[in-house]
Amino acid sequence: MKKLLFTIASYLTASLGFAPSAFAISTVSLTWTQPPGYQSTLYESTNLNGSWTTFGVVNPPVTAQPTNQVTFFYVAVAPSTAGANNFIGAGNATIGGGASNTNTGYGATIGGGINNTAAFGNATIGGGSGNISSAGGGFTTVGGGNNNNAGGGYSTISGGKLNFARGNYSFIGGGFTNLAYNDYSVVAGGLQNNAGGLESFVGGGGNNTAGNFATVAGGVFNNAADYSIIGGGYSNSVSGNYSIVGGGLNNNAAGLEAVVAGGWLNNAVNGNDTIGGGDHNTASGGRSTIAGGTQSSASGYCSTIGGGYFNIATNDSVTIGGGIGNFAGGRQATIAGGSANTNIAYIGTIGGGILNLATGDYSTVAGGEINSALNSSATVSGGQQNIASGYMATVPGGIQNTASGDYSFAAGTQAKAVNKGAFVWADSQTANFSSTANNQFNVRASGGVLFTSGSGAANQTVSWTPGSGSWSFTSDRNAKENFKPLDSRKILEKVAQLPLTEWNYKGYGDRHVGPMAQDFHAAFPFNADDKMLNSADEAGVSLAAIQGLNQKLNDKDAEIQELKQSVAELKKLVQLIAEKK
């Protein structure tokens, strides 16, 4: 009986088109036609000096049939052509050198190094030690380093140690124990960083984590949620999508689109909250902002704190510019600065100072110390211990002034405008000076009162001084011009003809005696206003009339003297006539 001898090597080479090599494990089906008169026998082939070795035939030789088929496993080990103990088990695979490298990926390349493994097609390992290109999708790259694993299709690790590029198209530049976990993720370097999200990025640093489409540029122990950014720093966290932490220490941007630019232990809690820096600040109102400072809180919607220390903004659209320990609780309230100020007024304002209080809607305390604006539209401009408690009441400054009447005004020292519309101005005397009636004008001036029109030669002044009993006005010859002589007798005649009556002003009970302005103006047209009387004109007319009266009396006296003399002469004449009789 003739025997038909097959060697697995010749069959595989003929059927596969190449000589298999390097640790390949496959299932092969061998089919042939048995010639008449032949018995089929399948032999194991051993050729240690040849191209490869086969062993491990599973099925025994088959019975003689016209067509026979056998299925068996084979393992092929090729002797290395460069380096030492390198193994190639796939077509077009290459090992450039090194030792104990294994390449079983079709078209894969290992440049050198030691104990590197290219397990899938078109993988590349440049060198290093213990590196693996293990992705089923192939086309992975490990440039070098130690114990790196390019596990995702088209993934790349440039170098470093114990890095794992798991995601497809992922990239690790280097460093130690970094993980590019998801597709298109990138870790540029550093230590134990994790780009775990889709298209995430970690620039470097250590123990940083980036979610989907998130970026951590660097730093240590930073954690960026989906679509968020951390610039660097230490132990910062972004848990809100699209949020940003620029850097610093232990900062947290928890809200959607929240921002913490820097500082430490700052917390932007809700959507669009922003903290510029500082420490221990919390912005939680939604669209609230803290620019900096320390231990401040903006919990009102759209509230703002510019900086400072221990400032609190609790209502919508409130603003604290800075300072220490200020509290803005009224909607749209403002505190520009200062210390320990409280504004709970709707659209109220405190400019600064210390321990000031605004509670009335639209009220204002511009500054000073321990001032209060307690009613709607009330204003205290400054000073100390002033209170504006009336509606639209005003205290411009000073100390211990109170404007409690609506529309009232109190200024100076201890002025008390307690009536509606009252104006009270008090000098520096340390005693209360109060209004007594509505719409009253009150002035306490121990040094007198002076009204003046300006300065220079044309200046006119009206004044009052304690003890004078009346007002004084400018009458200096040097302040006057256009002098004309008077006919006092004519003025007397006009005064004598001037109507004088007793009367009272409308709405008032007090009675008065005097001329009407129109009558006085008709007789003495000294100015264009015939509705007003000028006390200087009245005094001048009165003096001129007195002079005219005096002239008239002098004339009468002269006439009387002449008459007396005539009478005396007549008496003498009568006496002489009588004696002659």
TORLUM-755112 format. One record per residue (C-alpha): residue number from 0; residue in one letter; x, y negated, z. Coordinates in nm, 3 decimals, always signed. Example, Ala and Ser with C-alpha at 12.3 -4.5 7.8 and 13.67 -1.06 7.14 Angstrom:
BEGIN
num;residuo;x;y;z
0;A;+1.230;+0.450;+0.780
1;S;+1.367;+0.106;+0.714
END
This chain:
BEGIN
num;residuo;x;y;z
0;M;+0.000;+0.000;+0.000
1;K;+0.140;-0.341;-0.092
2;K;+0.129;-0.628;+0.166
3;L;+0.044;-0.991;+0.093
4;L;+0.255;-1.208;+0.328
5;F;+0.142;-1.557;+0.431
6;T;+0.340;-1.802;+0.638
7;I;+0.142;-2.077;+0.809
8;A;+0.410;-2.326;+0.719
9;S;+0.377;-2.274;+0.350
10;Y;-0.003;-2.278;+0.363
11;L;-0.024;-2.597;+0.569
12;T;+0.233;-2.772;+0.361
13;A;+0.045;-2.679;+0.047
14;S;-0.300;-2.762;+0.183
15;L;-0.216;-3.081;+0.378
16;G;+0.035;-3.223;+0.135
17;F;+0.304;-3.275;+0.398
18;A;+0.496;-3.077;+0.656
19;P;+0.329;-3.134;+0.995
20;S;+0.558;-3.216;+1.286
21;A;+0.586;-3.336;+1.642
22;F;+0.340;-3.192;+1.889
23;A;+0.028;-3.180;+1.673
24;I;-0.260;-2.959;+1.790
25;S;-0.516;-2.877;+1.523
26;T;-0.768;-2.618;+1.406
27;V;-0.690;-2.473;+1.065
28;S;-0.908;-2.250;+0.846
29;L;-0.704;-2.032;+0.608
30;T;-0.888;-1.884;+0.306
31;W;-0.742;-1.662;+0.032
32;T;-0.842;-1.399;-0.227
33;Q;-0.697;-1.058;-0.172
34;P;-0.556;-0.896;-0.490
35;P;-0.664;-0.539;-0.565
36;G;-0.452;-0.280;-0.394
37;Y;-0.313;-0.523;-0.130
38;Q;-0.361;-0.522;+0.250
39;S;-0.377;-0.863;+0.421
40;T;-0.166;-0.933;+0.728
41;L;-0.117;-1.279;+0.897
42;Y;+0.221;-1.330;+1.059
43;E;+0.341;-1.589;+1.305
44;S;+0.628;-1.786;+1.168
45;T;+0.924;-1.895;+1.369
46;N;+1.191;-2.113;+1.215
47;L;+1.380;-2.295;+1.483
48;N;+1.638;-2.416;+1.238
49;G;+1.382;-2.522;+0.980
50;S;+1.131;-2.800;+0.971
51;W;+0.880;-2.669;+1.226
52;T;+0.758;-2.376;+1.436
53;T;+0.409;-2.227;+1.460
54;F;+0.260;-2.004;+1.723
55;G;-0.068;-1.923;+1.894
56;V;-0.265;-1.739;+1.625
57;V;-0.616;-1.685;+1.760
58;N;-0.776;-1.432;+1.529
59;P;-0.612;-1.098;+1.448
60;P;-0.559;-0.994;+1.089
61;V;-0.888;-0.935;+0.912
62;T;-1.009;-0.630;+0.733
63;A;-0.945;-0.603;+0.363
64;Q;-1.212;-0.789;+0.176
65;P;-1.221;-0.946;-0.169
66;T;-1.208;-1.287;+0.003
67;N;-1.062;-1.326;+0.353
68;Q;-1.063;-1.621;+0.601
69;V;-0.890;-1.668;+0.933
70;T;-0.907;-1.959;+1.181
71;F;-0.619;-2.026;+1.420
72;F;-0.453;-2.300;+1.625
73;Y;-0.105;-2.418;+1.564
74;V;+0.143;-2.639;+1.742
75;A;+0.434;-2.785;+1.553
76;V;+0.744;-2.931;+1.710
77;A;+0.997;-3.108;+1.494
78;P;+1.354;-3.165;+1.587
79;S;+1.429;-3.546;+1.608
80;T;+1.621;-3.708;+1.335
81;A;+1.737;-4.010;+1.551
82;G;+1.801;-4.045;+1.924
83;A;+1.734;-3.760;+2.160
84;N;+1.428;-3.549;+2.230
85;N;+1.193;-3.766;+2.022
86;F;+0.884;-3.599;+1.872
87;I;+0.684;-3.682;+1.559
88;G;+0.348;-3.514;+1.496
89;A;+0.172;-3.712;+1.225
90;G;+0.222;-3.815;+0.868
91;N;+0.414;-4.133;+0.791
92;A;+0.503;-4.164;+1.158
93;T;+0.841;-4.313;+1.253
94;I;+1.072;-4.311;+1.553
95;G;+1.370;-4.537;+1.508
96;G;+1.569;-4.413;+1.806
97;G;+1.574;-4.393;+2.181
98;A;+1.490;-4.084;+2.383
99;S;+1.187;-3.875;+2.475
100;N;+0.952;-4.082;+2.263
101;T;+0.640;-3.922;+2.117
102;N;+0.467;-4.041;+1.798
103;T;+0.149;-3.856;+1.697
104;G;-0.028;-4.143;+1.520
105;Y;-0.056;-4.147;+1.146
106;G;+0.158;-4.433;+1.015
107;A;+0.261;-4.525;+1.369
108;T;+0.605;-4.661;+1.462
109;I;+0.824;-4.641;+1.770
110;G;+1.132;-4.855;+1.733
111;G;+1.320;-4.708;+2.028
112;G;+1.330;-4.706;+2.406
113;I;+1.242;-4.414;+2.627
114;N;+0.928;-4.216;+2.707
115;N;+0.708;-4.430;+2.481
116;T;+0.397;-4.278;+2.323
117;A;+0.217;-4.381;+2.004
118;A;-0.094;-4.164;+2.005
119;F;-0.310;-4.313;+1.729
120;G;-0.278;-4.433;+1.375
121;N;-0.079;-4.742;+1.276
122;A;+0.031;-4.809;+1.632
123;T;+0.358;-4.991;+1.701
124;I;+0.587;-4.975;+2.001
125;G;+0.897;-5.186;+1.967
126;G;+1.083;-5.037;+2.259
127;G;+1.100;-5.043;+2.634
128;S;+1.005;-4.760;+2.865
129;G;+0.689;-4.563;+2.930
130;N;+0.475;-4.777;+2.698
131;I;+0.161;-4.632;+2.540
132;S;-0.042;-4.725;+2.234
133;S;-0.351;-4.524;+2.316
134;A;-0.641;-4.695;+2.137
135;G;-0.869;-4.475;+1.926
136;G;-0.916;-4.767;+1.689
137;G;-0.544;-4.781;+1.616
138;F;-0.335;-5.076;+1.500
139;T;-0.217;-5.144;+1.855
140;T;+0.115;-5.309;+1.940
141;V;+0.345;-5.296;+2.241
142;G;+0.653;-5.510;+2.192
143;G;+0.847;-5.374;+2.486
144;G;+0.865;-5.379;+2.863
145;N;+0.772;-5.096;+3.095
146;N;+0.463;-4.881;+3.131
147;N;+0.239;-5.107;+2.927
148;N;-0.075;-4.965;+2.765
149;A;-0.237;-5.108;+2.452
150;G;-0.569;-4.928;+2.485
151;G;-0.799;-5.135;+2.265
152;G;-0.813;-5.132;+1.890
153;Y;-0.580;-5.396;+1.741
154;S;-0.468;-5.488;+2.093
155;T;-0.122;-5.632;+2.164
156;I;+0.113;-5.639;+2.462
157;S;+0.431;-5.838;+2.400
158;G;+0.614;-5.714;+2.707
159;G;+0.620;-5.709;+3.083
160;K;+0.530;-5.419;+3.307
161;L;+0.221;-5.212;+3.382
162;N;+0.000;-5.434;+3.167
163;F;-0.317;-5.288;+3.011
164;A;-0.483;-5.437;+2.701
165;R;-0.810;-5.246;+2.709
166;G;-1.031;-5.461;+2.488
167;N;-1.032;-5.457;+2.112
168;Y;-0.816;-5.737;+1.968
169;S;-0.700;-5.818;+2.321
170;F;-0.357;-5.967;+2.397
171;I;-0.115;-5.971;+2.690
172;G;+0.196;-6.183;+2.651
173;G;+0.385;-6.032;+2.942
174;G;+0.406;-6.035;+3.318
175;F;+0.314;-5.760;+3.563
176;T;-0.002;-5.549;+3.603
177;N;-0.215;-5.782;+3.395
178;L;-0.542;-5.660;+3.240
179;A;-0.706;-5.781;+2.919
180;Y;-1.021;-5.585;+2.976
181;N;-1.266;-5.701;+2.713
182;D;-1.264;-5.764;+2.341
183;Y;-1.059;-6.063;+2.221
184;S;-0.942;-6.130;+2.578
185;V;-0.599;-6.285;+2.642
186;V;-0.357;-6.285;+2.935
187;A;-0.050;-6.492;+2.848
188;G;+0.149;-6.371;+3.146
189;G;+0.179;-6.380;+3.521
190;L;+0.090;-6.123;+3.785
191;Q;-0.222;-5.908;+3.828
192;N;-0.438;-6.134;+3.615
193;N;-0.763;-6.002;+3.467
194;A;-0.919;-6.140;+3.150
195;G;-1.229;-5.930;+3.204
196;G;-1.480;-6.115;+2.991
197;L;-1.537;-6.121;+2.620
198;E;-1.296;-6.372;+2.459
199;S;-1.166;-6.468;+2.803
200;F;-0.825;-6.630;+2.864
201;V;-0.579;-6.633;+3.152
202;G;-0.271;-6.847;+3.089
203;G;-0.061;-6.718;+3.375
204;G;-0.020;-6.732;+3.750
205;G;-0.134;-6.444;+3.968
206;N;-0.449;-6.256;+4.059
207;N;-0.669;-6.472;+3.838
208;T;-0.995;-6.347;+3.685
209;A;-1.182;-6.483;+3.381
210;G;-1.537;-6.387;+3.276
211;N;-1.694;-6.398;+2.931
212;F;-1.554;-6.687;+2.723
213;A;-1.393;-6.821;+3.043
214;T;-1.046;-6.976;+3.083
215;V;-0.802;-6.975;+3.373
216;A;-0.494;-7.171;+3.271
217;G;-0.286;-7.066;+3.569
218;G;-0.253;-7.075;+3.944
219;V;-0.324;-6.798;+4.193
220;F;-0.638;-6.612;+4.305
221;N;-0.866;-6.816;+4.080
222;N;-1.197;-6.672;+3.955
223;A;-1.380;-6.819;+3.653
224;A;-1.736;-6.709;+3.568
225;D;-1.876;-6.689;+3.215
226;Y;-1.805;-6.991;+2.988
227;S;-1.619;-7.168;+3.270
228;I;-1.270;-7.319;+3.306
229;I;-1.015;-7.328;+3.588
230;G;-0.707;-7.535;+3.514
231;G;-0.494;-7.394;+3.795
232;G;-0.440;-7.424;+4.167
233;Y;-0.503;-7.167;+4.437
234;S;-0.809;-6.961;+4.525
235;N;-1.049;-7.171;+4.321
236;S;-1.381;-7.027;+4.210
237;V;-1.622;-7.111;+3.930
238;S;-1.943;-6.913;+3.969
239;G;-2.163;-7.139;+3.755
240;N;-2.167;-7.097;+3.380
241;Y;-2.002;-7.376;+3.176
242;S;-1.846;-7.518;+3.494
243;I;-1.492;-7.648;+3.550
244;V;-1.239;-7.656;+3.833
245;G;-0.935;-7.855;+3.728
246;G;-0.709;-7.732;+4.008
247;G;-0.641;-7.774;+4.375
248;L;-0.713;-7.532;+4.658
249;N;-1.023;-7.333;+4.750
250;N;-1.252;-7.544;+4.532
251;N;-1.583;-7.402;+4.408
252;A;-1.798;-7.507;+4.111
253;A;-2.110;-7.299;+4.173
254;G;-2.368;-7.488;+3.971
255;L;-2.437;-7.477;+3.599
256;E;-2.201;-7.723;+3.426
257;A;-2.059;-7.829;+3.763
258;V;-1.710;-7.987;+3.786
259;V;-1.445;-8.005;+4.057
260;A;-1.143;-8.187;+3.918
261;G;-0.911;-8.112;+4.208
262;G;-0.845;-8.151;+4.577
263;W;-0.917;-7.876;+4.827
264;L;-1.218;-7.709;+4.982
265;N;-1.456;-7.906;+4.762
266;N;-1.787;-7.749;+4.659
267;A;-2.003;-7.851;+4.359
268;V;-2.315;-7.647;+4.434
269;N;-2.583;-7.723;+4.175
270;G;-2.619;-7.805;+3.807
271;N;-2.401;-8.090;+3.676
272;D;-2.263;-8.172;+4.021
273;T;-1.918;-8.332;+4.005
274;I;-1.635;-8.378;+4.255
275;G;-1.331;-8.571;+4.140
276;G;-1.100;-8.470;+4.424
277;G;-1.033;-8.515;+4.793
278;D;-1.113;-8.243;+5.043
279;H;-1.407;-8.080;+5.218
280;N;-1.657;-8.264;+4.996
281;T;-1.991;-8.110;+4.892
282;A;-2.201;-8.223;+4.594
283;S;-2.528;-8.029;+4.601
284;G;-2.803;-8.258;+4.473
285;G;-2.788;-8.172;+4.106
286;R;-2.610;-8.428;+3.883
287;S;-2.459;-8.566;+4.203
288;T;-2.104;-8.704;+4.214
289;I;-1.829;-8.743;+4.473
290;A;-1.526;-8.916;+4.324
291;G;-1.294;-8.835;+4.613
292;G;-1.234;-8.887;+4.981
293;T;-1.291;-8.635;+5.255
294;Q;-1.579;-8.451;+5.424
295;S;-1.852;-8.635;+5.235
296;S;-2.182;-8.490;+5.115
297;A;-2.400;-8.590;+4.816
298;S;-2.718;-8.383;+4.843
299;G;-2.956;-8.619;+4.662
300;Y;-3.035;-8.577;+4.293
301;C;-2.806;-8.805;+4.088
302;S;-2.649;-8.936;+4.409
303;T;-2.296;-9.081;+4.406
304;I;-2.018;-9.121;+4.662
305;G;-1.712;-9.307;+4.540
306;G;-1.483;-9.194;+4.820
307;G;-1.409;-9.258;+5.183
308;Y;-1.464;-9.035;+5.483
309;F;-1.769;-8.864;+5.630
310;N;-2.014;-9.039;+5.397
311;I;-2.358;-8.881;+5.335
312;A;-2.597;-8.946;+5.043
313;T;-2.923;-8.750;+5.085
314;N;-3.178;-8.898;+4.846
315;D;-3.226;-8.941;+4.473
316;S;-2.999;-9.184;+4.288
317;V;-2.834;-9.322;+4.602
318;T;-2.483;-9.467;+4.594
319;I;-2.210;-9.496;+4.855
320;G;-1.902;-9.670;+4.724
321;G;-1.672;-9.565;+5.006
322;G;-1.591;-9.641;+5.366
323;I;-1.637;-9.422;+5.674
324;G;-1.942;-9.255;+5.819
325;N;-2.200;-9.427;+5.600
326;F;-2.546;-9.274;+5.547
327;A;-2.770;-9.353;+5.249
328;G;-3.106;-9.180;+5.282
329;G;-3.342;-9.410;+5.095
330;R;-3.426;-9.342;+4.732
331;Q;-3.197;-9.547;+4.506
332;A;-3.031;-9.697;+4.814
333;T;-2.678;-9.842;+4.797
334;I;-2.396;-9.879;+5.048
335;A;-2.091;-10.037;+4.886
336;G;-1.856;-9.961;+5.174
337;G;-1.782;-10.037;+5.534
338;S;-1.827;-9.812;+5.833
339;A;-2.118;-9.641;+6.009
340;N;-2.380;-9.821;+5.800
341;T;-2.727;-9.671;+5.752
342;N;-2.953;-9.741;+5.454
343;I;-3.287;-9.560;+5.447
344;A;-3.466;-9.827;+5.244
345;Y;-3.609;-9.772;+4.898
346;I;-3.372;-9.959;+4.663
347;G;-3.210;-10.113;+4.971
348;T;-2.854;-10.245;+4.972
349;I;-2.575;-10.269;+5.229
350;G;-2.265;-10.438;+5.093
351;G;-2.029;-10.339;+5.372
352;G;-1.941;-10.420;+5.730
353;I;-2.003;-10.196;+6.029
354;L;-2.311;-10.054;+6.200
355;N;-2.551;-10.235;+5.970
356;L;-2.905;-10.105;+5.908
357;A;-3.146;-10.146;+5.614
358;T;-3.492;-9.989;+5.647
359;G;-3.727;-10.214;+5.449
360;D;-3.789;-10.154;+5.081
361;Y;-3.565;-10.374;+4.865
362;S;-3.394;-10.506;+5.180
363;T;-3.031;-10.623;+5.185
364;V;-2.750;-10.649;+5.438
365;A;-2.451;-10.797;+5.261
366;G;-2.205;-10.730;+5.541
367;G;-2.107;-10.824;+5.891
368;E;-2.161;-10.626;+6.211
369;I;-2.471;-10.474;+6.368
370;N;-2.706;-10.657;+6.135
371;S;-3.053;-10.524;+6.044
372;A;-3.291;-10.585;+5.752
373;L;-3.609;-10.416;+5.870
374;N;-3.885;-10.531;+5.638
375;S;-3.953;-10.534;+5.268
376;S;-3.720;-10.769;+5.076
377;A;-3.561;-10.892;+5.399
378;T;-3.201;-11.019;+5.377
379;V;-2.910;-11.058;+5.618
380;S;-2.609;-11.202;+5.437
381;G;-2.358;-11.146;+5.715
382;G;-2.258;-11.244;+6.064
383;Q;-2.320;-11.041;+6.376
384;Q;-2.624;-10.899;+6.553
385;N;-2.867;-11.069;+6.319
386;I;-3.217;-10.933;+6.245
387;A;-3.443;-11.006;+5.948
388;S;-3.767;-10.828;+6.038
389;G;-4.021;-11.043;+5.856
390;Y;-4.140;-10.984;+5.502
391;M;-3.891;-11.161;+5.270
392;A;-3.722;-11.310;+5.578
393;T;-3.363;-11.434;+5.553
394;V;-3.067;-11.470;+5.787
395;P;-2.768;-11.610;+5.595
396;G;-2.521;-11.541;+5.873
397;G;-2.420;-11.654;+6.219
398;I;-2.479;-11.460;+6.539
399;Q;-2.786;-11.327;+6.717
400;N;-3.030;-11.492;+6.480
401;T;-3.376;-11.349;+6.424
402;A;-3.609;-11.414;+6.130
403;S;-3.921;-11.225;+6.235
404;G;-4.181;-11.440;+6.061
405;D;-4.271;-11.358;+5.703
406;Y;-4.075;-11.579;+5.458
407;S;-3.884;-11.726;+5.753
408;F;-3.522;-11.843;+5.768
409;A;-3.290;-11.840;+6.068
410;A;-2.926;-11.947;+6.073
411;G;-2.651;-12.052;+6.310
412;T;-2.644;-11.928;+6.669
413;Q;-2.948;-11.770;+6.837
414;A;-3.193;-11.929;+6.595
415;K;-3.536;-11.765;+6.620
416;A;-3.769;-11.813;+6.326
417;V;-4.068;-11.636;+6.478
418;N;-4.339;-11.807;+6.271
419;K;-4.444;-11.753;+5.913
420;G;-4.244;-11.971;+5.675
421;A;-4.043;-12.129;+5.957
422;F;-3.693;-12.266;+5.898
423;V;-3.469;-12.268;+6.203
424;W;-3.109;-12.379;+6.208
425;A;-2.929;-12.378;+6.542
426;D;-2.586;-12.514;+6.627
427;S;-2.323;-12.335;+6.836
428;Q;-2.497;-12.377;+7.169
429;T;-2.549;-12.038;+7.336
430;A;-2.921;-12.069;+7.391
431;N;-3.223;-11.960;+7.193
432;F;-3.379;-12.217;+6.962
433;S;-3.717;-12.110;+6.831
434;S;-3.983;-12.226;+6.592
435;T;-4.323;-12.312;+6.736
436;A;-4.550;-12.326;+6.432
437;N;-4.591;-12.179;+6.087
438;N;-4.402;-12.345;+5.803
439;Q;-4.201;-12.553;+6.047
440;F;-3.858;-12.701;+5.981
441;N;-3.639;-12.688;+6.291
442;V;-3.281;-12.805;+6.339
443;R;-3.079;-12.808;+6.658
444;A;-2.775;-13.031;+6.609
445;S;-2.612;-13.164;+6.924
446;G;-2.363;-13.357;+6.711
447;G;-2.633;-13.531;+6.505
448;V;-2.771;-13.503;+6.154
449;L;-2.625;-13.652;+5.839
450;F;-2.763;-13.662;+5.483
451;T;-2.547;-13.813;+5.214
452;S;-2.574;-13.860;+4.838
453;G;-2.207;-13.802;+4.765
454;S;-1.880;-13.985;+4.786
455;G;-1.737;-14.312;+4.658
456;A;-1.872;-14.664;+4.649
457;A;-2.221;-14.550;+4.547
458;N;-2.252;-14.311;+4.843
459;Q;-2.568;-14.348;+5.048
460;T;-2.611;-14.185;+5.388
461;V;-2.898;-14.125;+5.625
462;S;-2.807;-14.009;+5.973
463;W;-2.935;-13.942;+6.319
464;T;-2.734;-13.911;+6.636
465;P;-2.849;-13.811;+6.982
466;G;-2.948;-14.120;+7.179
467;S;-3.011;-14.335;+6.871
468;G;-3.384;-14.283;+6.879
469;S;-3.421;-14.325;+6.502
470;W;-3.262;-14.269;+6.164
471;S;-2.984;-14.489;+6.031
472;F;-2.919;-14.551;+5.664
473;T;-2.645;-14.709;+5.460
474;S;-2.665;-15.090;+5.446
475;D;-2.303;-15.183;+5.385
476;R;-2.261;-15.502;+5.178
477;N;-1.991;-15.319;+4.982
478;A;-2.249;-15.060;+4.875
479;K;-2.485;-15.321;+4.728
480;E;-2.503;-15.544;+4.419
481;N;-2.729;-15.775;+4.218
482;F;-2.804;-16.004;+4.513
483;K;-3.091;-16.258;+4.471
484;P;-3.218;-16.526;+4.712
485;L;-3.566;-16.484;+4.865
486;D;-3.852;-16.727;+4.913
487;S;-3.950;-16.611;+5.259
488;R;-4.261;-16.839;+5.264
489;K;-4.395;-16.659;+4.953
490;I;-4.314;-16.320;+5.103
491;L;-4.505;-16.427;+5.416
492;E;-4.799;-16.525;+5.204
493;K;-4.795;-16.183;+5.029
494;V;-4.769;-16.001;+5.361
495;A;-5.054;-16.209;+5.495
496;Q;-5.264;-16.099;+5.197
497;L;-5.152;-15.731;+5.213
498;P;-5.444;-15.505;+5.311
499;L;-5.378;-15.320;+5.635
500;T;-5.603;-15.043;+5.760
501;E;-5.618;-14.766;+6.015
502;W;-5.616;-14.416;+5.860
503;N;-5.503;-14.050;+5.883
504;Y;-5.348;-13.811;+5.633
505;K;-5.589;-13.561;+5.483
506;G;-5.609;-13.243;+5.686
507;Y;-5.441;-13.400;+5.990
508;G;-5.598;-13.576;+6.290
509;D;-5.323;-13.821;+6.385
510;R;-5.420;-14.187;+6.321
511;H;-5.191;-14.451;+6.172
512;V;-5.189;-14.823;+6.082
513;G;-5.028;-14.957;+5.769
514;P;-5.057;-15.056;+5.405
515;M;-5.121;-14.831;+5.109
516;A;-4.820;-14.767;+4.888
517;Q;-5.006;-14.893;+4.581
518;D;-5.087;-15.228;+4.753
519;F;-4.732;-15.266;+4.881
520;H;-4.590;-15.182;+4.536
521;A;-4.826;-15.437;+4.370
522;A;-4.698;-15.709;+4.602
523;F;-4.337;-15.593;+4.608
524;P;-4.252;-15.385;+4.295
525;F;-3.904;-15.286;+4.407
526;N;-3.911;-14.931;+4.254
527;A;-4.109;-14.724;+4.007
528;D;-4.285;-14.501;+4.260
529;D;-4.613;-14.652;+4.374
530;K;-4.704;-14.345;+4.581
531;M;-4.421;-14.373;+4.830
532;L;-4.312;-14.637;+5.083
533;N;-3.944;-14.699;+5.148
534;S;-3.874;-14.781;+5.511
535;A;-3.583;-15.005;+5.409
536;D;-3.817;-15.208;+5.188
537;E;-4.074;-15.231;+5.468
538;A;-3.809;-15.347;+5.710
539;G;-3.668;-15.603;+5.463
540;V;-4.013;-15.742;+5.377
541;S;-4.096;-15.764;+5.745
542;L;-3.775;-15.955;+5.819
543;A;-3.831;-16.188;+5.523
544;A;-4.191;-16.252;+5.635
545;I;-4.067;-16.329;+5.986
546;Q;-3.821;-16.576;+5.841
547;G;-4.101;-16.734;+5.635
548;L;-4.320;-16.747;+5.946
549;N;-4.033;-16.902;+6.138
550;Q;-3.993;-17.169;+5.870
551;K;-4.362;-17.238;+5.890
552;L;-4.349;-17.265;+6.267
553;N;-4.051;-17.498;+6.246
554;D;-4.245;-17.718;+6.011
555;K;-4.538;-17.714;+6.252
556;D;-4.310;-17.795;+6.541
557;A;-4.169;-18.096;+6.354
558;E;-4.519;-18.209;+6.272
559;I;-4.626;-18.168;+6.633
560;Q;-4.328;-18.370;+6.749
561;E;-4.420;-18.647;+6.510
562;L;-4.778;-18.640;+6.635
563;K;-4.661;-18.643;+6.997
564;Q;-4.443;-18.941;+6.922
565;S;-4.734;-19.118;+6.749
566;V;-4.960;-19.045;+7.045
567;A;-4.700;-19.178;+7.287
568;E;-4.665;-19.494;+7.086
569;L;-5.045;-19.537;+7.077
570;K;-5.063;-19.487;+7.452
571;K;-4.807;-19.762;+7.502
572;L;-4.994;-19.991;+7.268
573;V;-5.323;-19.927;+7.446
574;Q;-5.159;-19.992;+7.780
575;L;-5.016;-20.330;+7.662
576;I;-5.355;-20.436;+7.532
577;A;-5.514;-20.347;+7.858
578;E;-5.261;-20.543;+8.061
579;K;-5.320;-20.857;+7.855
580;K;-5.680;-20.856;+7.938
END
